[in-house]
Amino acid sequence: MKLLFDHNLSPRLVSRLADIYPHSNHLYFLGLDQARDQDVWQYARDHQYIIVTKDADFYDLVILLGFPPKLIWIRVGNCTTSQIEILLRSRYDDIVALSQDASNSVLVIY
């Protein structure tokens, strides 16, 4: 299970969550932080990532194009990187379930 963090989330999440989400990455490290959403979508699909974002745009792509890739849509207001880290740690079981469920494509976290 590999997470791909969108540009609206801190690149520091990759190292801070490496113990439970190994092989995850951030668009910045891949040189995709300025890429179009559809290009990010295709990259995630080709490399078997679950996209993690605070943007509704990727949800729209799930509706339009289907999945993979799957999506974790973080729907909290302004928050710190530490708060996002805590959220993703606390929802680990739900994220594992998403990755294994062939019929579910989106996990919305409030």
Phi and psi in degrees as GROMACS dihedral restraints (atoms count N, CA, C in turn):
[ dihedral_restraints ]
;  ai    aj    ak    al  type     phi  dphi    fc
    3     4     5     6     1  -119.1    20    10
    4     5     6     7     1   131.9    20    10
    6     7     8     9     1  -100.4    20    10
    7     8     9    10     1   143.1    20    10
    9    10    11    12     1  -119.2    20    10
   10    11    12    13     1   110.2    20    10
   12    13    14    15     1   -83.3    20    10
   13    14    15    16     1   130.0    20    10
   15    16    17    18     1   -71.7    20    10
   16    17    18    19     1   165.2    20    10
   18    19    20    21     1   -62.2    20    10
   19    20    21    22     1   -20.9    20    10
   21    22    23    24     1   -83.4    20    10
   22    23    24    25     1     4.2    20    10
   24    25    26    27     1  -119.0    20    10
   25    26    27    28     1   153.1    20    10
   27    28    29    30     1   -68.7    20    10
   28    29    30    31     1   136.2    20    10
   30    31    32    33     1   -60.6    20    10
   31    32    33    34     1   -22.3    20    10
   33    34    35    36     1   -63.6    20    10
   34    35    36    37     1   -19.2    20    10
   36    37    38    39     1   -61.9    20    10
   37    38    39    40     1   -29.9    20    10
   39    40    41    42     1   -58.9    20    10
   40    41    42    43     1   -52.1    20    10
   42    43    44    45     1   -74.8    20    10
   43    44    45    46     1   -33.7    20    10
   45    46    47    48     1   -70.1    20    10
   46    47    48    49     1   -23.4    20    10
   48    49    50    51     1  -112.3    20    10
   49    50    51    52     1     9.9    20    10
   51    52    53    54     1   -61.0    20    10
   52    53    54    55     1   -25.7    20    10
   54    55    56    57     1   -69.2    20    10
   55    56    57    58     1   -29.7    20    10
   57    58    59    60     1  -114.4    20    10
   58    59    60    61     1   -18.2    20    10
   60    61    62    63     1  -126.0    20    10
   61    62    63    64     1    64.9    20    10
   63    64    65    66     1   -65.0    20    10
   64    65    66    67     1   155.6    20    10
   66    67    68    69     1    70.2    20    10
   67    68    69    70     1    13.4    20    10
   69    70    71    72     1   -78.9    20    10
   70    71    72    73     1   167.3    20    10
   72    73    74    75     1  -152.2    20    10
   73    74    75    76     1   172.6    20    10
   75    76    77    78     1  -127.6    20    10
   76    77    78    79     1   145.7    20    10
   78    79    80    81     1   -54.7    20    10
   79    80    81    82     1   -35.8    20    10
   81    82    83    84     1   -59.1    20    10
   82    83    84    85     1   -46.0    20    10
   84    85    86    87     1   -67.7    20    10
   85    86    87    88     1   -24.3    20    10
   87    88    89    90     1   -92.5    20    10
   88    89    90    91     1    -1.7    20    10
   90    91    92    93     1    72.8    20    10
   91    92    93    94     1    22.5    20    10
   93    94    95    96     1  -111.3    20    10
   94    95    96    97     1    12.5    20    10
   96    97    98    99     1   -67.6    20    10
   97    98    99   100     1   -17.3    20    10
   99   100   101   102     1  -108.0    20    10
  100   101   102   103     1     6.3    20    10
  102   103   104   105     1   -73.0    20    10
  103   104   105   106     1   154.9    20    10
  105   106   107   108     1   -66.7    20    10
  106   107   108   109     1   150.6    20    10
  108   109   110   111     1   -55.9    20    10
  109   110   111   112     1   -39.5    20    10
  111   112   113   114     1   -65.7    20    10
  112   113   114   115     1   -33.5    20    10
  114   115   116   117     1   -70.5    20    10
  115   116   117   118     1   -38.9    20    10
  117   118   119   120     1   -64.0    20    10
  118   119   120   121     1   -43.3    20    10
  120   121   122   123     1   -55.1    20    10
  121   122   123   124     1   -48.4    20    10
  123   124   125   126     1   -66.1    20    10
  124   125   126   127     1   -40.0    20    10
  126   127   128   129     1   -60.9    20    10
  127   128   129   130     1   -47.2    20    10
  129   130   131   132     1   -61.1    20    10
  130   131   132   133     1   -40.9    20    10
  132   133   134   135     1   -63.9    20    10
  133   134   135   136     1   -47.3    20    10
  135   136   137   138     1   -64.9    20    10
  136   137   138   139     1   -30.1    20    10
  138   139   140   141     1  -111.5    20    10
  139   140   141   142     1    12.2    20    10
  141   142   143   144     1    59.4    20    10
  142   143   144   145     1    46.3    20    10
  144   145   146   147     1   -97.9    20    10
  145   146   147   148     1   155.1    20    10
  147   148   149   150     1  -100.0    20    10
  148   149   150   151     1   124.1    20    10
  150   151   152   153     1   -78.3    20    10
  151   152   153   154     1   134.1    20    10
  153   154   155   156     1  -116.1    20    10
  154   155   156   157     1   122.8    20    10
  156   157   158   159     1  -150.0    20    10
  157   158   159   160     1   166.4    20    10
  159   160   161   162     1  -110.0    20    10
  160   161   162   163     1     3.6    20    10
  162   163   164   165     1   -92.4    20    10
  163   164   165   166     1   140.1    20    10
  165   166   167   168     1   -75.4    20    10
  166   167   168   169     1   -17.6    20    10
  168   169   170   171     1   -57.2    20    10
  169   170   171   172     1   -41.2    20    10
  171   172   173   174     1   -71.1    20    10
  172   173   174   175     1   -31.3    20    10
  174   175   176   177     1   -62.2    20    10
  175   176   177   178     1   -42.2    20    10
  177   178   179   180     1   -60.5    20    10
  178   179   180   181     1   -38.0    20    10
  180   181   182   183     1   -67.6    20    10
  181   182   183   184     1   -35.1    20    10
  183   184   185   186     1   -61.2    20    10
  184   185   186   187     1   -44.5    20    10
  186   187   188   189     1   -64.7    20    10
  187   188   189   190     1   -42.5    20    10
  189   190   191   192     1   -75.1    20    10
  190   191   192   193     1   -45.4    20    10
  192   193   194   195     1  -107.0    20    10
  193   194   195   196     1   -12.1    20    10
  195   196   197   198     1    80.3    20    10
  196   197   198   199     1  -160.8    20    10
  198   199   200   201     1  -142.2    20    10
  199   200   201   202     1   160.0    20    10
  201   202   203   204     1   -72.0    20    10
  202   203   204   205     1   166.0    20    10
  204   205   206   207     1   -78.9    20    10
  205   206   207   208     1   161.3    20    10
  207   208   209   210     1   -88.0    20    10
  208   209   210   211     1   171.1    20    10
  210   211   212   213     1  -138.3    20    10
  211   212   213   214     1   136.0    20    10
  213   214   215   216     1  -110.7    20    10
  214   215   216   217     1   113.4    20    10
  216   217   218   219     1  -105.3    20    10
  217   218   219   220     1   110.1    20    10
  219   220   221   222     1   -88.5    20    10
  220   221   222   223     1   114.5    20    10
  222   223   224   225     1  -110.7    20    10
  223   224   225   226     1    44.2    20    10
  225   226   227   228     1  -104.7    20    10
  226   227   228   229     1   155.6    20    10
  228   229   230   231     1   -70.2    20    10
  229   230   231   232     1  -157.9    20    10
  231   232   233   234     1   -57.6    20    10
  232   233   234   235     1   131.5    20    10
  234   235   236   237     1  -155.2    20    10
  235   236   237   238     1   166.3    20    10
  237   238   239   240     1   -84.4    20    10
  238   239   240   241     1   165.5    20    10
  240   241   242   243     1   -61.0    20    10
  241   242   243   244     1   -37.8    20    10
  243   244   245   246     1   -61.7    20    10
  244   245   246   247     1   -39.0    20    10
  246   247   248   249     1   -67.4    20    10
  247   248   249   250     1   -39.0    20    10
  249   250   251   252     1   -64.5    20    10
  250   251   252   253     1   -42.4    20    10
  252   253   254   255     1   -58.8    20    10
  253   254   255   256     1   -48.1    20    10
  255   256   257   258     1   -59.9    20    10
  256   257   258   259     1   -42.1    20    10
  258   259   260   261     1   -60.6    20    10
  259   260   261   262     1   -47.4    20    10
  261   262   263   264     1   -69.9    20    10
  262   263   264   265     1   -31.1    20    10
  264   265   266   267     1   -69.5    20    10
  265   266   267   268     1   -44.4    20    10
  267   268   269   270     1   -69.8    20    10
  268   269   270   271     1   -21.8    20    10
  270   271   272   273     1  -103.6    20    10
  271   272   273   274     1    18.5    20    10
  273   274   275   276     1   -51.8    20    10
  274   275   276   277     1   -48.7    20    10
  276   277   278   279     1   -61.0    20    10
  277   278   279   280     1   -39.0    20    10
  279   280   281   282     1   -67.0    20    10
  280   281   282   283     1   -36.1    20    10
  282   283   284   285     1   -70.3    20    10
  283   284   285   286     1   -39.9    20    10
  285   286   287   288     1   -61.3    20    10
  286   287   288   289     1   -45.3    20    10
  288   289   290   291     1   -60.2    20    10
  289   290   291   292     1   -42.3    20    10
  291   292   293   294     1   -58.6    20    10
  292   293   294   295     1   -45.2    20    10
  294   295   296   297     1   -64.7    20    10
  295   296   297   298     1   -25.9    20    10
  297   298   299   300     1   -98.9    20    10
  298   299   300   301     1   -11.7    20    10
  300   301   302   303     1   -87.5    20    10
  301   302   303   304     1   113.0    20    10
  303   304   305   306     1   -70.9    20    10
  304   305   306   307     1   -14.2    20    10
  306   307   308   309     1  -106.8    20    10
  307   308   309   310     1    -4.1    20    10
  309   310   311   312     1  -114.8    20    10
  310   311   312   313     1   136.7    20    10
  312   313   314   315     1  -117.8    20    10
  313   314   315   316     1   -15.0    20    10
  315   316   317   318     1  -136.2    20    10
  316   317   318   319     1   135.5    20    10
  318   319   320   321     1  -116.5    20    10
  319   320   321   322     1   118.4    20    10
  321   322   323   324     1   -98.3    20    10
  322   323   324   325     1   126.8    20    10
  324   325   326   327     1  -115.3    20    10
  325   326   327   328     1   124.4    20    10
